[in-house]
Amino acid sequence: VARVESGKTELLSKARNLRTVAYLSDATALGIYQSFFQHMASGQIRHLVIPDFLIPLSRNKDTVASFIGNLNSLIEEGAMQIQTKFMQHKAEAPVRCGLLTAMAIDMFPEYAKKWRGMGFLSRILPVSWTYNSITANRIMSGIINQQHLEESTFNLTIPDDLVEVELSTPCSHKAHLLTMHVLKQNQYTTELYGFRLQGQIQSFLQGHALLKGETVVSCTDLDCLA
């Protein structure tokens, strides 16, 4: 969630070639389940990447409500059995999938209140940023010199199977301090308990450790969030 021209779409586009990612310009709940349910159930697809969330949100009211409602399920508790007029799917265990997406910060308040009421806002972890003048000048210089044309996609080594990453209680307690800080600073989360946010931050720390090739979270991993 950032200002227009902040590079949100460009950043997410770098994930388009990752083998466990479904990179989608547009999506509906029906389309996701029809095309990817079995792949998500088998673990072949673990994240949906939608570079501009406003595109699927621009559909009619009922389609958007179904879309967000089903993302609610996929992100947290998981979808297990689907029986509709158009499709039937059944899995042996809840099917979960992560979501990476972006939208302009000016549009976020329009949706945030409604998403909070239906639980979607607490299931996602909004991240925002701005550029100072030095960084903005460096970016402009890179565009002038066409260095942006040399940028490549993410090249990550993704394990075939789930990896257990140890998170100690002291690190969890330090993460809790960050959770409480975020809750107090964010106008959309002040009324939430922070249970989901705590879990999200802990998962983020585990993912950061795994990205470094480690299976134990260090309290220094918190530095990437501070």
Salt bridges, closest charged atoms under 4 A:
ASP26 OD2 - ARG59 NH2 2.76
GLU76 OE2 - ARG123 NH2 3.99
GLU76 OE1 - ARG196 NE 2.78
GLU77 OE1 - ARG123 NH2 3.33
GLU151 OE1 - LYS14 NZ 3.34
ASP160 OD1 - ARG19 NH2 2.80
GLU214 OE1 - LYS212 NZ 3.70
ASP221 OD1 - HIS208 ND1 2.73
ASP221 OD1 - LYS212 NZ 2.70
